[in-house]
Amino acid sequence: MKDQKLDKSIKIHDAAIIGAGPVGLFAVFELGMLGLSSVVIDGLPAVGGQCRALYAEKPIFDIPAHPQILAGDLVDNLWAQAKRFNPELMLGSQVDQIEKEDDHFILFTNDGRKALAKTVIIAAGAGAFLPNRPPLDNIERFENKSVFYFVEKTVALKDKKIVIAGGGDSALDWANILCEIADVTLVHRRPRFRAAPESVTLMEDNVSKGKINLMTPAQLKSLTGNDGHLTHVVLDTEGKDTVIEADVLLPFFGLMPSLGSIEGWGLDIEAKTIKVNQSTSATNMDGIYAIGDIAGYPQKLKLILTGFAESAQAAHSIHARLNPDKPLHFVHSTDMASQLKR
């Protein structure tokens, strides 16, 4: 154990939730509905996970009752729903070790803090993500100044000359969004795209209307600029150099997932996912559950909606574990209106 002298004043929660993304936040609500307390731990400084940090202004279309909702607004709503149950928050901390002591777990973080809980729910998405960096000389000089791998605020890109590189969903989604407020050039190495058909159709429509300048087949070759600020992007277009004026480069060549310390906790992991019992969300380690994209089982659909259902399953499993002699009479939220209207 890292520290034999644990502070006895630290509250032992019913569940510790690792990850404050949409699924982790909904787990707080589901636990609270069953009268269970929680502590939420996340390495980011605010709740919302990648939806908040990376895609806050990107629309989501597959949330029930929301034909379209921005990712940032979704996590705002989930937090408003969850905070009724007063979860403890430990933000800006990453769990790097878990140990079992008597009837509870001790979760040690990278900044020296501890959390105590009777059970653990891992809702860490697909872990941490690192962008695939294009092989361009001196690209590091431009990163976080005029080369970005994620879009945080679209307003900061208004009226800019933007080069977007890539042929997947992120590249086409952002090209279709940003072409309404900026001068957008989309660069891809081949004329076929890997994005959703609807996104490809919209992109082609925007190209025909002159909203997007499409360069294909083409590949990034080099960057020019001063003090980290781009002036031009040089493309290789079938063996010829094509120079494009640019204020910003957005390369979307995919992300490399990393589970980090989770891989050393003794969990049954395959293909970067934790194997769970589909009906309970339980892992191979007694008292530890996994939900959301990090949880795996046959025919799993990696949707936020699926993660929401898994949150409820895990909460009910935990209630049964902690209260084996107390039958749970399932209560609908409509029957708790007086308690939830706070």
Disulfide bonds with the S-S distance in Angstrom:
none
